[in-house]
Amino acid sequence: MNGGLDVRFDFTSDTPNYWDGFWENRNGLGTGSADPDTDSPMLRRFHKVLWGRKLPNGRTMELSDDPFGYLEWEGMRFGSDNIAVSFRYERCRQLLESVESSMTDYHGFVEDFEHKAYTIGGSIIFPRHRNSINQIKGTNRSISDRWDLTLECIRRFYVGEESPISWCLEQDRDFFELFVDFRGYVDFFFLQDCVTEDYSEVILWLGNEPFEEDPLPRSVDAYLSWIGKNLDFVAKRNSRIEDYLLSKR
């Protein structure tokens, strides 16, 4: 911990009404009645501490509350985004029903994911504006909100290669230039467990060829593998963040 920050803190716990009617929401697929990305005071505090530090380009991003949004710094506005996802969408209903049939406590399985995914290891900030990254990565059918594929798009941006959301990332070139290069972006946001040792490739959590097929899992085994890899990433990132916080005590 550092200044009361605990990487095990569950942001659903300080988001008012999050669990109210959880299993009635989204036509029974389950989702929170409020959004930690806007309503958790502790998550906002984490973001201000973790990202309000020296950037790879030598400047310091001193984040402050945005009276018209979430956080801001020198004219840049930022929003929080949860990057660990479980695909509880209507178009995945048939798969989710198969997953539910495969286990004895599906509700407990989903709720456990929510508690773990909504720790700081599952959250990041992006520039906030119309057609921003956190919106487009969710609506683009080649990505479908997958973090591994989003990071692959960011890698391609830094090396000058096209991706399904090149135009979106280009809108925020000033933001990405703060980190100088892909390695700088990865290290700043504690994303090392998402890439190979030399930072040349993003490790895909599902499938082998990005953007060439439906990115969503198609079987129970694939879905459970996806969930496991998300939670493994969150746990490892939490450990990296905890090491950083302890180093600043």
Legacy VTK file of the C-alpha trace (Angstrom):
# vtk DataFile Version 3.0
C-alpha trace
ASCII
DATASET POLYDATA
POINTS 249 float
0.000 0.000 0.000
0.993 3.639 -0.495
-1.004 6.415 1.115
-3.864 4.008 1.722
-3.833 2.553 -1.799
-4.317 -1.208 -1.844
-4.136 -3.087 -5.161
-6.673 -5.566 -3.784
-9.297 -2.855 -3.316
-12.507 -3.735 -5.147
-13.935 -0.657 -6.868
-17.435 -2.135 -6.936
-17.398 -1.781 -3.139
-17.310 2.031 -3.151
-19.468 2.487 -6.256
-22.940 3.335 -4.922
-25.617 0.786 -5.871
-23.297 -1.268 -8.080
-24.711 -4.632 -6.993
-28.356 -3.524 -6.826
-30.329 -5.728 -9.190
-27.137 -7.061 -10.758
-28.722 -10.266 -12.091
-31.846 -8.515 -13.340
-29.838 -6.095 -15.462
-29.071 -6.621 -19.150
-32.011 -8.998 -19.483
-30.586 -11.390 -16.933
-27.011 -11.465 -18.231
-25.847 -9.471 -15.217
-24.184 -6.074 -14.987
-23.690 -3.376 -12.391
-26.300 -0.690 -11.802
-23.559 1.946 -11.646
-20.130 2.367 -13.245
-16.931 2.319 -11.163
-15.178 4.134 -14.029
-17.204 7.228 -13.179
-18.499 6.627 -9.651
-15.719 4.987 -7.600
-13.832 7.617 -5.556
-11.018 5.166 -4.839
-10.481 4.356 -8.508
-10.147 8.047 -9.351
-7.644 8.409 -6.519
-5.620 5.478 -7.843
-5.498 7.003 -11.318
-4.305 10.354 -9.991
-1.498 8.742 -7.979
-0.342 6.169 -10.528
-0.379 8.247 -13.705
0.409 11.611 -12.118
4.134 11.015 -12.386
7.081 11.570 -14.699
6.397 10.549 -18.289
8.851 8.881 -20.680
9.224 12.215 -22.511
10.476 13.840 -19.298
7.362 15.819 -18.400
5.149 15.127 -15.379
1.451 14.445 -15.873
-0.059 16.100 -12.810
-3.655 14.945 -13.060
-6.461 16.879 -11.424
-10.231 16.503 -11.257
-12.021 17.697 -14.377
-15.075 19.776 -13.396
-16.742 18.743 -16.663
-15.654 15.112 -16.702
-13.193 12.849 -14.900
-9.528 13.891 -14.937
-7.548 16.473 -16.869
-4.022 17.720 -17.506
-2.982 20.677 -19.645
-6.099 20.646 -21.775
-6.236 16.855 -22.127
-9.320 15.233 -20.644
-9.227 11.612 -19.524
-11.715 8.914 -18.640
-11.258 5.627 -16.797
-11.765 2.354 -18.613
-11.972 -1.223 -17.352
-9.903 -3.399 -19.681
-10.787 -6.835 -18.256
-13.984 -7.954 -19.967
-16.231 -11.020 -19.810
-18.393 -10.497 -22.940
-21.758 -10.583 -21.180
-23.440 -9.238 -24.303
-26.734 -10.226 -25.901
-24.924 -11.551 -28.977
-23.024 -13.946 -26.658
-26.131 -15.161 -24.821
-26.081 -18.666 -26.298
-22.419 -19.127 -25.372
-23.002 -17.728 -21.885
-25.882 -20.139 -21.353
-23.559 -22.995 -22.307
-20.953 -21.689 -19.863
-23.603 -21.516 -17.133
-24.622 -25.112 -17.834
-21.014 -26.245 -17.503
-20.656 -25.232 -13.832
-22.512 -25.463 -10.556
-22.231 -21.803 -9.485
-22.242 -19.546 -12.525
-23.386 -16.515 -10.533
-20.497 -16.952 -8.131
-18.115 -17.342 -11.087
-19.267 -14.051 -12.649
-19.297 -12.161 -9.361
-15.780 -13.368 -8.565
-14.648 -12.053 -11.952
-16.256 -8.671 -11.263
-14.564 -8.340 -7.866
-11.138 -9.169 -9.318
-11.481 -7.309 -12.616
-12.450 -4.128 -10.789
-9.152 -3.863 -8.966
-6.612 -1.383 -10.311
-4.942 -4.078 -12.425
-8.008 -4.052 -14.647
-8.205 -0.285 -15.170
-6.476 2.317 -17.315
-7.079 5.861 -18.558
-7.620 7.058 -22.123
-8.252 10.497 -23.609
-11.933 11.291 -23.341
-13.872 12.851 -26.235
-16.327 11.879 -28.945
-15.262 8.641 -30.673
-12.516 8.091 -28.103
-10.528 4.885 -27.779
-12.599 3.362 -24.984
-15.728 3.761 -27.130
-14.334 2.629 -30.468
-12.518 -0.462 -29.189
-15.864 -1.676 -27.865
-17.917 -0.976 -30.979
-15.381 -2.103 -33.598
-16.305 -5.705 -34.451
-12.664 -6.586 -35.245
-11.767 -5.854 -31.600
-14.991 -6.264 -29.589
-13.451 -4.693 -26.481
-10.582 -7.177 -26.267
-7.618 -5.588 -24.491
-5.011 -7.725 -26.230
-6.285 -6.607 -29.641
-6.528 -2.982 -28.500
-2.908 -3.086 -27.382
-1.930 -4.632 -30.722
-3.548 -1.617 -32.427
-1.524 0.686 -30.169
1.679 -1.232 -30.987
0.978 -0.851 -34.688
0.336 2.853 -34.222
3.772 3.362 -32.709
5.553 1.454 -35.494
3.564 3.089 -38.290
1.377 0.114 -39.257
-2.346 0.151 -39.998
-4.960 -1.343 -37.668
-8.778 -1.365 -37.536
-8.720 1.763 -35.336
-5.763 3.676 -36.803
-7.935 6.732 -37.401
-9.077 6.720 -33.767
-5.563 6.472 -32.342
-4.380 9.218 -34.693
-6.858 11.587 -33.018
-4.816 11.200 -29.842
-1.312 11.387 -31.285
-0.399 14.097 -28.743
-1.298 11.681 -25.942
0.686 8.747 -27.334
3.709 10.929 -28.004
3.952 11.532 -24.253
5.286 7.969 -23.956
7.772 8.308 -26.863
7.380 4.742 -28.142
5.554 1.473 -27.518
7.995 0.368 -24.836
7.469 3.656 -23.039
3.681 3.237 -23.161
3.843 -0.364 -21.939
6.223 0.391 -19.078
4.371 3.505 -17.934
1.077 1.636 -17.629
2.586 -1.585 -16.179
1.584 -3.678 -19.201
4.768 -5.748 -19.534
2.910 -9.036 -19.086
0.958 -8.319 -22.272
4.010 -8.323 -24.548
7.020 -10.434 -25.423
10.322 -9.773 -23.671
11.605 -7.570 -26.495
8.279 -5.681 -26.797
8.031 -6.639 -30.480
4.754 -8.563 -30.161
1.564 -8.429 -28.159
0.632 -11.752 -26.551
-2.839 -12.668 -27.797
-5.173 -14.240 -25.261
-7.493 -15.806 -27.813
-6.668 -16.879 -31.360
-3.472 -16.444 -33.319
-4.188 -13.963 -36.110
-5.529 -10.555 -35.056
-8.368 -8.934 -37.001
-8.859 -11.867 -39.386
-11.775 -13.610 -37.680
-14.534 -13.068 -35.128
-12.603 -12.002 -32.003
-15.146 -13.380 -29.535
-14.779 -16.858 -27.980
-16.862 -19.532 -29.678
-16.775 -22.404 -27.190
-17.010 -22.921 -23.445
-13.342 -23.895 -23.289
-12.294 -20.797 -25.229
-14.438 -18.594 -22.992
-13.015 -20.039 -19.783
-9.495 -19.697 -21.184
-10.224 -16.045 -21.981
-11.475 -15.367 -18.459
-8.434 -17.087 -16.960
-6.010 -15.033 -19.045
-7.775 -11.800 -18.126
-7.558 -12.584 -14.431
-3.937 -13.702 -14.732
-3.079 -10.381 -16.388
-4.930 -8.409 -13.700
-3.139 -10.285 -10.900
0.298 -9.784 -12.461
-0.358 -6.122 -13.176
-1.558 -5.619 -9.608
1.748 -7.081 -8.404
3.709 -4.692 -10.612
1.676 -1.743 -9.381
2.094 -2.843 -5.760
5.869 -3.051 -6.231
5.839 0.485 -7.608
3.752 1.799 -4.691
6.009 0.104 -2.145
9.065 1.644 -3.803
7.577 5.103 -3.204
6.929 4.650 0.526
LINES 1 250
249 0 1 2 3 4 5 6 7 8 9 10 11 12 13 14 15 16 17 18 19 20 21 22 23 24 25 26 27 28 29 30 31 32 33 34 35 36 37 38 39 40 41 42 43 44 45 46 47 48 49 50 51 52 53 54 55 56 57 58 59 60 61 62 63 64 65 66 67 68 69 70 71 72 73 74 75 76 77 78 79 80 81 82 83 84 85 86 87 88 89 90 91 92 93 94 95 96 97 98 99 100 101 102 103 104 105 106 107 108 109 110 111 112 113 114 115 116 117 118 119 120 121 122 123 124 125 126 127 128 129 130 131 132 133 134 135 136 137 138 139 140 141 142 143 144 145 146 147 148 149 150 151 152 153 154 155 156 157 158 159 160 161 162 163 164 165 166 167 168 169 170 171 172 173 174 175 176 177 178 179 180 181 182 183 184 185 186 187 188 189 190 191 192 193 194 195 196 197 198 199 200 201 202 203 204 205 206 207 208 209 210 211 212 213 214 215 216 217 218 219 220 221 222 223 224 225 226 227 228 229 230 231 232 233 234 235 236 237 238 239 240 241 242 243 244 245 246 247 248
